[in-house]
């Protein structure tokens, strides 16, 4: 990648609102994820966190906004965990990473089948 060129990083953001009236937190998380939809960013919502693809500055800014919006409904404590994969030698989307693992698993299964014959 040319020096100074911004590229996409992959991040997982996990937000845990504490002290909510009940055990469910879907409404709080929906408020945070709505920020991503509003910005039109690529993201994947999973059961354990939200995966975002953006440049690192945008990821950090979004993480702060998502963290802050979670306080909006009488929540007094929020724990936010951010994991960032910032690869600078070449572009690799979250989908590319999953596909690379899938190819390796398929190759291993094929090798095992060949060894059985």
N, C-alpha and C positions, 0 to 999 in steps of 0.2 A: 504494500500500500504506500502511496506517496506520502511523504512526511507532511503533517499538518492536515491531511484529509480526514474528515470525520467519518467514522464507520459505525455500524450498529454493534452494540454489545447486547448480550442477553442477561436479563436479571430476573430473579424470583423475589417477589415481595410477599411477605407473610405478615398479616396484621391481626393482632389479637386484642380486642377490646376487653378490658376487665371490669368487674363491678356492674355488669349489666343485670337487669331485673330477672332474666331467665338464662338458661344455658344456650339458647340459640343466638347466633351472631350474624345471620344472613342479611338482615336489614342494614347493619353497620358496614358490612363488606360491600354490599350493593352500592352504598353511597361512595365508597372509595373507588370501586371499579367504574362507576358512572363518569368519573373524571377522565379515565382512559378513553371511554367511548366518545366523550365530548371532544377530546383532542384528535380522535381518529387514528390512534396508534394501534399497531399490531400487538395483540396480547392474547394469551390463552389462560382462561380461568380453570384452575384445578381444585380438587377438594382440599388441598393443603396450602395453596398459595396462588399467586398470579404471576405468570411469566410475561415479561415485556421485552420487546426489541426496540431499542432507541440508542442514541448516543449517550455516553455516560452522564453528561451534564443534564440531559433531559430526564434520565432515570433518577438521578439524585433529587432533582426538583420535584418530579412526580411522586417519589417516595415520601417526601416531606408533605406534599399536599394531601396524599392519601392518608398519611398518618394524622394530619390535622383535622381533616373532615370527619374522621372517626370519633372525635371528641364532641361532635355536634348534637348528640342525643343523650345528654346527661351521663356520658362516660367520663370518668375522672382519671382513668389510667389506660394507656395503650402501649402494647409491646409490639414493635415493628422490627422484623428481621429482613435484611437485604443481602442477597447473594448476587454478585456481579461477575459474569464471565466476559472479560474484555480482551479479545484476541486481536492482536495487531499485525500479525504476519500475513493473514489472509481473511477474507470475509467468510463467515460461517453462521448461517441462521440457526435458530433453534430446530427447525425442520431438518436442516442439513445434518445436525448432530444426531438426531434420532435416526435418520436414514443410515448414517454411517454405522451405528450400532446394529441396526436391523440387518444390514449387509453382512456384518461380521458374524452375527448369530446364524444367518442362513448358510454362510460358508462353513461354519462349524458343524451344523446339522448335516450338510451334504458330505463333509469329510467323514463323519461318523457312519453314515449310510454306506459309503464306499468301503470303509473298513470292515463292515459287517458281511460284505459279500465275498 
